[in-house]
Amino acid sequence: MTAETGKLTDAVRAECEAAIGRTRTVTDSMAPEPAARLAVLLGRDMPEAGLPPTWHWAYFNTGIPEADQGRDLHEETGRFLPAAPFPRRMWAAGDVTVHVPLQLGVPAQRRVTVADVAFKQGKSGAMCFVTLAHEITQGGVLAIEEAQTVVYRDRGAPDPGLRGPNDPVPEGYRLHSESQLFFYSAVTHNGHRIHWDRDFCRKEEGYPDLVVHGPLMATELCMQMFDGVTPCRYSFRAQAPVFLTTPVRYLPGTPGNPRQGRIERSDGVTSMSATLTAL
């Protein structure tokens, strides 16, 4: 059961922290179709020598029965993830280590563990940070280790948009398209309403427009930084939101080890920073 929105009591903290240690295991056939659809979406060739870093996000995504869905169409908090009492859910950071690239057509298994739950105070109020530890094995071999950080926070003050829908896009910047958001939600089986439901964005969560997926941007940036070398580690952190009307530019950084990249909004704010390290 989801805790009452906005109410952070000792009982709620204890209930959330009780989720630490929960595990969930999913097996995927690793059929080539999700990778093929993701390749089209990203404007990339179909991978031939195993999945590039972050492409596994198109896999291991099971359906959620309607009775188990929350108001935002994610799985209702409290079932597996902690019952955080805040309405906004964002993928805040990720740390992906690829030991061996996943091969298509060979079944793989992902085990997810709720590793940590922490409450912090931010500018918009209290926040709940949930760390999920992922281990993906294929053929009995550990292929990928991942630490995923999800943050829950209150609605807070409305987020301002950087430009109107008809304002010019500054030179060197680009916008994400509504079709990108739709098809990325489809290929990752992500029903989160902030990516497709404008009324929900504006009226329920206080966003000026549709929110661009953090993992979509993380994958696009990774593909500009990745030189094909594995094993490798890709770490990223979301620092500011990007909406459908937000101009951004991808800055993959200078080749090297490690390599530093980022995504910059047209107001000069870094929306995402990333590091790619060959191991």
N, C-alpha and C positions, 0 to 999 in steps of 0.2 A: 504494500500500500504506500502511495506517495505521501510524504509529509505535507502538512498544510503550507501553502506557498508563503514564503517570507518569514516563517516562524522558525528561528534558530534557537531552540531550547537545549538544555542538557540532555533531555530524552532523545531529541532529534540527532544530536551529535553522537550519542551512544548507539542509536539505531544505524546511523551511517557507518560508523567505525566497525560495527558488527559484521559488515559485508566483507571486510578484509579477509582474504583467504578463500573466498568463493572461486570456484573454477567452472569453466564451461569448455567442452571439446566439440569441435566440428570437423567432419571429414568432407573433403571436396574432391570430385573426380578430376579436377583441373582440365576440363574440356577447353578446347582452343577458342570457342566462340566469344567469351568475355574479353579475352586478350585482343581478339580481332576487332571487336567493337571499340575497345579502348584505343587501339592503334589508330582507327579512323578518326575518333574524337580528337586525339592529340596531333593528328597529321603526321604520324610516324609509320614506318614499315613494321610489319608483323615481326616480332622477335623470333629469331631462329635458334639461338644458343641459350635458351632459358629466359625467364622473365627478368626485365630490368628492375632495379630497386623501386619499390612502392607499387608496382603493378599488381602485387598480390592483393591489394585492397579491392580489386574487382572480384575476388574470390572469398569463400567462407562466409557469405552473407545469406543467412537463412531467412525465410519469411517469418513475419510476426503476425499471429492471429489477431483479428480485430479486437477481440476482448482483452488482449494484452497490450494494446497500443495506448500511449499517453496522448495528451492534447496536441502535441507537436508531431505525432505519428511515429516517434521513436518508441521502442519498447518502454513501457511504463517503469519509471524508476522504482526501486524497491523489489523488483523481481530478480534481477541479477545485479545491476548497478545500484549503488546506495540510493536511498530515498532522500536525495538532496531537496531542500525546500525552496529552490529557486527555479524560475521558469526558463531562463536562457541556458542553452547548452551549446558549447563550442569545443571543437578539437583544438586545444591550445598549443600542443607541441608533440613531437614524435622523435624517436631515436631508433633507427632501423639498421641492424647489422645483417648483411647478407653473407653468410658463410659459403653457401652453394646456391646458385640460381635455381629456382623452381623450374621443373620441366613440365611442359604441357602433356596431358594425356596420362600422367602417372598420379594416382591418388595421393593426396597429402592431408595431413591432420594439423589443425591449429588448436592449441590449448591456451585459453585466456584465464588469467588469475587476477583478481582484484588485489593489487599489491599494496596500495596505500590510499588513505583518505585524509585530507588535510584541509582545515578551514583557515582562510586568511582574510584580511581586511583590505579592500581596494578603494579606489576613488568613488566607485559606484555603490560601495557597501560591502557586505560580507560575501565571500565566494567559497565554493567547495571544489577542491582539486582532487580528482580521482586518477590514480595511476594504474594502468592496466599493463600487465606483463604478458606478452605473446611469445609462444614458442611454436614454430612450424617445422614439422618433420616430414620427410618424404623418403620412402624406402628405408625407414629406420635411421635416417641421417638427419641431424639438426641442420636445417637449411637457413632459417631466419629467426633471429631474436629481435623483439621490438618492445620498447616502452612507449606507451601511448598515454598522454595526459589530456583528460577531459575536464573542462571547467564549467561549473554551474554558477550562475550569478543572477541577481535580481535585475529587473528591467531597467531601473535607473532612469536618468534623463534621456530624452530622445537623441539618437545619433544624427548629426547633421550630414546631409549629402554634400559632396564636393562640387557638384555641378548640376545644372538642370538637364533634362533629357535631350534638349536641342542645342545645348552649348557646344562649342567646338572642342575637340580633343586636342590637347597640347601636342606639339610635334615630338615624336619619339615615344609617345605613350599609346596605349590601346585600351579598349574596353573588352570585357568578357561578354559574350552574347547569351541571350536567353536560351538559345538552343543548346549551347555548351552545358549550361546548368541542368537543363532538362535531361539531356542524354547522359551526363555524368551521374545524376541521380539514378537513372535507369540502369546503367551498367554496374553500379555499386549497390543496387537495390536499397537506396537511401530515400525513405519517405519524408525526411525532415522538411517541414512546411516552410521554413525560412528560405528555401532554395526555389520554391515554385508558387507560393501562395502570397501575393502582395497584400491582400487584406490582413492576413495573419501577421505578416511582417510589421505592417504599420500600426494596426489596431491593438494587437496582442503583445508584441515584443518591442515596439517603438523604433523599428528600423525604417529608414527612408525609402528603401527599395529591397529587392531580392538580394540575399547574401551569397557571395561567391564561395563555394566550398573551399575550406582550408586544404584538404587533401588534394583537390584538383590543382590548386596553385603549387602545392608542395611537389606534386609529380611533374608539373610543367617546368618548374625551376630545376628539379633534379635532372630531368632529361637534357637540359642545357648545360649542366655541370658534369654529367656522367660521361666518362671516356671509355666505358666498356670493361674496366678493370674490376675484377672481384677476386677475393673477398673485399668488401668495403663497408663503410659505416656512413649513413646519411642521417644527420640530425637537423631538425628545423624547429623554429618557434614562431608562432603567430603573435604579432605585436599590435596590430591595428586592423579593424575590419575593412573589407573591400566589398562594395555593393555593385550592382549591375551598372550604375552610372559613374563608377569611380575609375578614372584613368590610371593605369599602372604601367610600369616598365619593368622588365625582367633583366636583372644584372647578374649574370652567372659568375662573374669574377675572373681573375687571372688563373690559367691552368697551373696546377701545383699540388702539392700534398702536404697539408690539407688545402682544399680549395674553399674559399668563402664566397657565398652568393647571397643575394637578397632581392626582394621585390619592393619597389618604391612607388608610392602614390604620387599624384601630380602636385600635392601640397608639400612634398619633400619628406613626408613621414614614411618610415620603413614599415611595411605591413607584414613582412616575413623575412627572417634571416635564416641562413642554412649553412651547414658545413658538410663537405664530402671528403672522406678520408679513405685512401687505399690502405688495406691492412696487410 
